[in-house]
Amino acid sequence: VKADLTKAGVTVTTDHISQQNPDYNSVIAAIPGNTQLVYIPWQVPAMAQQFFTQMRANGKKQVIMGSDGTDDPSTFKGAGSYVSGFPADTTSGGFAKFKKSHNGQPEMFGLPTYTSVIVNATALQAACKAGHGKTTRNAVRKDVAKVKLSSAVGLLGFPVQFLNKNHGKFQGPGDMGGVAGFGIYKIQSNGTYKRVA
């Protein structure tokens, strides 16, 4: 992230935290006053909420941008913050049903988790078939790369397949092979997530 932002002409400073220490005050105090955005690439939404709360308690008004790991409307409710979400076709019927069953929130970790279970089960089934009822972890891993799911099978709303070689500048083995619309969500004052990009 730092390399890409720097290349685009953005001034970037970095700091780090310990997941074992929930007191972020020293890191927050070191954030320069002219900072516009604080990016937190964390995987624990509760930590993002705590960081947000401590920032505001320290009088810091910078916008927070959380990675997809912070995408949890039931936990990270930092009004005005942004989170990135996994790709999903928000117009698909499966997406609408999933969202309805989660009190109107997309719960974007649930969609790819559901689909990844299908991918793994499909690979496991193929590996077991090839191994006549037995398989190994390596055999399953090789078959994961061969899995192709139609848009009707997973909740993401588009076909899922993986690249087995480099494809262009940014995609390589294991990356999604098709077009995927990652979402950016802004957290509203009531804690709900609104897709903005």
Residue, then its C-alpha position, 0 to 999 in steps of 0.5 A: v500500500k505504501a509503495d503504491l500510494t507513494k508512487a501516486g504522489v501521496t505522502v505516507t508515514t507508517d507506524h505499527i501496533s501490537q495486537q497484545n496491547p489495546d492502548y493505541n494512545s501513543v500511536i494516535a498521539a504521533i499522527p501528524g495533524n495534517t494527516q487526512l486518512v489513517y489506513i488500518p490493514w487489520q483483521v480484527p474489527a473490534m480493534a478497529q472500533q477501539f482505535f476509532t474510539q481512542m482517536r476521537a477521545n484524543g481529539k483526532k478527526q482523521v478519517i479511518m480506512g479499514s481493510d476488508g478485515t474490519d468489515d463487520p457492521s456489528t462491531f466496527k461502527g466508526a461513523g465516517s470511516y470507510v471499509s473495503g469489502f470483498p467482491a460481490d454482485t449486489t444485484s444477485g438474488g443470493f446476495a439479497k437473500f443473504k443480506k435479508s437474513h442478516n438484518g439488512q447488512p451485507e456482512m461481506f465476510g459471510l459471502p466469500t466464506y460461504t463460497s470458499v467452503i464450496v470451493n474447498a469442498t469441490a476440490l476435496q471431492a475431486a482429490c478424493k475421487a482421484g485418490h479412490g477415497k483417499t487424498t492428501r493436503n497437497a492434492v486438495r491444494k492442487d485441485v483448488a486451483k482447478v475449481k470453477l464455480s458458476s455464478a449460480v453456485g456461490l453467493l458472490g453472484f459471479p463465476v469463481q475461478f483462479l489463475n494458475k499463472n501470472h496474468g498482467k501486472f497485478q494478478g498471479p497464481g491463486d488470484m481470482g480469474g474473473v472480474a470482481g467488483f470490490g466495494i468501498y463502504k462508508i459507515q453512517s452515523n447509525g453504524t450501518y454501511k453504505r456502499v460508495a464505490 
